[in-house]
């Protein structure tokens, strides 16, 4: 049996907003596997524990550059929010996005090797690290080149969206970008939702159904037939696909109209989109020692 530490319990609680005791129980059941414990909490507590993916876990900005039918998103990370607001750091991000748009590098290493102000982008980055005294990295980028139109949206430089669309009204593109930032779809259509995400959702739904069945047996209540359970499972998957695919989502500016319906009315089509959330999937370093000790003490009393 894996040892469940106070730090592990605190980390899971920070990711899921679940009660400390529930986190401890989930980690014990998962034998210390953090990802598995998150899934267990989703089954037991519902969507409250499913917010980990959208939680910001590192600092930095998403820089955007659009010019002449070419657009780029670049995520550049720093250790603290203070540095993320530094003018030189912001300029580094903006220059990186411009270089991506202009040179179409194959990967981050190729981007860092591109020339900038008589040096390379990486040399400028290293010089800025020396000046500020804090590490900073360029994590990822996306480039679009289109004969149609590009729209973008930035939410406090923490969320960046780029949309490749075709239609007569520029405002529709802007509305789409804002909608994506708010609703965070993972794919354009349900057919494009990654298989691994569907399987994870199927696993969660199956575990929830099994837990409900076990509870019914314990309480002496009728258990649903396998056929009904199968329909319930498929219904859960269909609901999930509708929630995470852009075309099926209800438009944030008109909840009576789906994005697909809105686009049809506006004679507009969407080719592709990308959304970056700063620090998504990166574990944030914990520097508040007092808070960490307090969390450990609270966990030890459970």
C-alpha positions in Angstrom: 0.0 0.0 0.0 1.4 3.4 -1.1 2.0 5.9 1.7 -0.4 8.8 1.5 1.3 12.0 2.6 -0.2 15.3 3.7 1.4 17.0 0.7 -0.4 14.5 -1.7 -3.7 15.2 0.0 -3.1 18.9 -0.2 -2.2 18.7 -3.9 -5.4 16.7 -4.8 -7.5 19.1 -2.8 -6.0 22.1 -4.7 -6.8 20.4 -8.0 -10.3 19.3 -7.3 -11.8 21.6 -4.5 -12.9 18.4 -2.8 -13.0 18.0 1.0 -9.8 16.9 2.6 -11.2 13.6 3.9 -12.6 12.7 0.5 -9.2 13.5 -1.1 -7.5 11.2 1.5 -10.0 8.4 0.9 -9.6 8.7 -2.9 -5.8 8.6 -2.8 -6.0 5.6 -0.5 -8.4 3.8 -2.9 -6.1 4.7 -5.8 -3.0 3.6 -3.9 -1.4 7.0 -4.4 -2.1 7.4 -8.1 -3.1 11.1 -8.4 -4.8 10.8 -11.8 -6.8 7.8 -10.6 -7.8 9.6 -7.4 -9.1 12.5 -9.5 -11.3 10.1 -11.4 -12.6 8.6 -8.2 -13.6 12.0 -7.0 -15.3 12.8 -10.2 -17.4 9.6 -9.8 -18.2 10.4 -6.1 -18.6 14.2 -6.3 -19.6 14.9 -9.9 -18.3 17.7 -12.0 -17.0 19.6 -9.0 -13.9 17.5 -9.2 -13.5 17.8 -12.9 -12.1 21.3 -13.0 -8.4 20.3 -12.8 -7.8 20.7 -16.5 -8.9 24.3 -16.6 -7.0 25.3 -13.4 -4.0 27.6 -14.0 -0.9 25.9 -12.5 1.9 28.1 -13.8 2.5 31.7 -14.7 3.1 33.4 -18.0 1.2 34.7 -21.0 -0.2 33.6 -24.3 1.0 36.0 -27.0 -0.9 36.4 -30.3 0.3 37.8 -33.7 -1.8 38.1 -36.9 -0.7 39.6 -40.2 -1.5 38.9 -43.8 -3.5 35.8 -43.3 -1.0 34.2 -41.0 -1.5 34.0 -37.2 0.3 32.5 -34.3 -0.3 31.7 -30.6 2.7 31.2 -28.3 2.7 30.3 -24.6 5.6 31.6 -22.7 6.0 30.7 -19.0 7.6 32.4 -16.0 7.9 31.4 -12.4 5.8 34.3 -11.0 2.9 36.4 -12.0 5.1 39.5 -11.2 7.5 38.6 -14.1 4.5 37.7 -16.4 3.6 41.4 -16.2 7.1 42.7 -17.0 7.4 44.7 -20.2 10.5 42.9 -21.4 8.9 39.5 -20.8 5.8 40.6 -22.7 8.0 41.8 -25.6 9.7 38.4 -25.6 6.3 36.7 -26.0 5.2 39.1 -28.7 8.5 38.6 -30.7 8.2 34.9 -30.4 4.6 35.0 -31.8 5.8 37.2 -34.7 8.7 34.9 -35.5 6.4 31.9 -35.6 4.1 33.6 -38.0 6.9 34.9 -40.2 9.2 31.8 -40.3 7.0 28.8 -39.5 9.5 26.9 -37.3 9.2 23.2 -37.0 9.3 23.1 -33.2 10.3 25.2 -30.1 14.0 24.4 -30.6 13.8 25.8 -34.2 11.9 28.8 -32.9 14.5 29.6 -30.3 17.3 29.4 -33.0 15.6 32.2 -35.1 17.4 35.6 -35.3 16.2 38.5 -33.2 17.9 41.9 -32.7 21.3 40.6 -33.7 21.1 37.6 -31.5 18.8 34.5 -31.5 15.5 34.4 -29.6 17.1 32.0 -27.2 20.0 34.3 -26.5 17.5 37.1 -25.8 15.6 34.8 -23.5 18.8 33.9 -21.6 19.8 37.5 -21.3 16.4 38.4 -19.9 16.7 35.5 -17.4 20.1 37.0 -16.3 18.6 40.5 -16.0 15.4 39.5 -14.0 16.8 36.5 -12.2 13.9 34.2 -12.9 13.6 31.3 -15.3 11.3 31.6 -18.3 10.6 29.2 -21.1 8.7 29.0 -24.4 6.4 26.0 -24.0 4.4 25.7 -27.2 3.0 27.4 -30.3 0.4 27.1 -33.0 0.5 28.7 -36.5 -2.4 29.2 -38.9 -2.0 30.3 -42.5 -5.3 30.8 -44.4 -6.9 32.2 -47.5 -10.0 32.9 -45.4 -10.0 35.0 -42.2 -8.4 34.8 -38.7 -9.9 36.0 -35.4 -8.3 36.1 -32.0 -9.3 36.7 -28.4 -7.1 37.2 -25.3 -8.4 37.1 -21.8 -5.9 38.9 -19.6 -3.2 37.3 -21.7 -3.9 34.1 -19.7 -6.2 32.5 -22.3 -5.5 32.9 -26.0 -7.7 31.8 -28.9 -7.1 31.8 -32.6 -9.8 30.9 -35.1 -9.6 30.2 -38.8 -13.0 31.0 -40.3 -14.7 32.0 -43.5 -17.7 34.4 -43.6 -18.8 37.9 -44.4 -18.9 39.3 -40.9 -15.7 39.9 -38.9 -17.7 40.1 -35.7 -18.8 36.5 -36.0 -15.1 35.5 -35.8 -14.6 37.6 -32.7 -17.7 36.1 -31.1 -16.4 32.6 -31.8 -13.0 33.3 -30.3 -14.7 34.7 -27.1 -17.1 31.8 -27.0 -14.2 29.3 -27.2 -12.3 31.1 -24.4 -15.4 30.9 -22.2 -16.6 27.4 -23.0 -13.3 25.7 -23.7 -14.3 23.1 -26.4 -11.8 20.4 -27.1 -12.7 19.8 -30.7 -14.6 21.4 -33.6 -17.1 18.5 -33.9 -18.0 15.5 -31.8 -16.3 13.3 -34.4 -13.0 15.1 -33.7 -13.0 14.6 -29.9 -9.9 12.6 -29.1 -10.6 8.9 -28.4 -8.7 8.9 -25.1 -10.9 11.7 -23.7 -14.0 9.7 -24.7 -12.7 6.6 -23.1 -11.8 8.4 -19.9 -15.4 9.8 -19.8 -16.8 6.4 -20.5 -14.8 5.0 -17.6 -16.0 7.7 -15.2 -19.7 7.1 -16.3 -19.3 3.3 -15.9 -17.9 3.7 -12.4 -20.6 6.1 -11.4 -23.3 3.6 -12.7 -21.6 0.8 -10.8 -21.5 2.8 -7.6 -25.2 3.7 -8.0 -26.0 0.0 -8.5 -24.0 -1.0 -5.4 -25.8 1.6 -3.4 -29.2 0.3 -4.6 -28.3 -3.2 -3.6 -27.2 -2.0 -0.2 -30.4 -0.2 0.3 -32.6 -3.0 -1.0 -33.8 -1.1 -4.0 -34.2 -2.5 -7.5 -31.1 -2.5 -9.7 -31.4 -1.2 -13.3 -31.2 -3.8 -16.0 -27.9 -4.1 -18.1 -29.8 -2.7 -21.1 -30.9 0.4 -19.2 -27.4 0.8 -17.8 -26.0 0.6 -21.3 -28.4 3.3 -22.6 -27.6 5.4 -19.6 -23.9 5.1 -20.3 -24.3 6.0 -24.0 -26.4 8.9 -22.9 -23.7 10.2 -20.7 -21.2 10.0 -23.6 -23.5 11.8 -25.9 -24.0 14.5 -23.3 -20.2 14.8 -22.9 -19.6 15.1 -26.7 -22.2 17.8 -26.9 -20.6 19.8 -24.1 -17.0 19.6 -25.5 -17.5 20.0 -29.3 -17.7 23.6 -30.5 -20.4 23.1 -33.1 -22.7 21.4 -30.6 -22.3 23.9 -27.8 -24.9 26.5 -27.1 -23.7 30.0 -28.1 -22.7 32.1 -25.0 -24.5 35.2 -26.4 -27.7 33.3 -27.2 -28.3 30.1 -25.2 -31.3 29.2 -27.4 -29.0 28.7 -30.4 -26.1 26.3 -31.0 -22.8 27.4 -32.5 -23.7 25.4 -35.6 -27.0 27.2 -35.9 -25.4 30.6 -35.4 -22.8 29.9 -38.1 -25.4 28.8 -40.5 -27.5 31.9 -40.0 -24.3 34.0 -40.5 -23.3 32.1 -43.6 -20.0 31.3 -41.9 -17.8 28.2 -41.5 -15.1 27.3 -39.1 -12.0 25.5 -40.4 -10.0 25.2 -37.2 -9.3 26.8 -33.8 -6.7 26.6 -31.0 -7.0 27.7 -27.4 -4.1 27.9 -25.0 -4.6 28.4 -21.2 -1.4 29.5 -19.4 0.1 26.7 -17.4 -2.5 24.1 -18.4 -1.3 20.8 -17.2 1.8 22.1 -15.5 2.2 21.6 -11.7 2.7 25.0 -10.0 5.6 25.3 -7.6 4.4 25.8 -4.0 6.4 28.6 -2.4 4.1 29.5 0.5 5.8 27.5 3.3 3.3 28.6 6.0 0.3 27.6 3.9 1.9 24.3 3.1 2.6 23.5 6.8 -1.0 24.5 7.7 -2.4 22.2 5.0 -0.2 19.3 6.2 -1.4 19.9 9.8 -5.0 20.0 8.7 -4.6 16.8 6.7 -2.9 15.0 9.6 -6.0 15.5 11.8 -8.3 13.8 9.3 
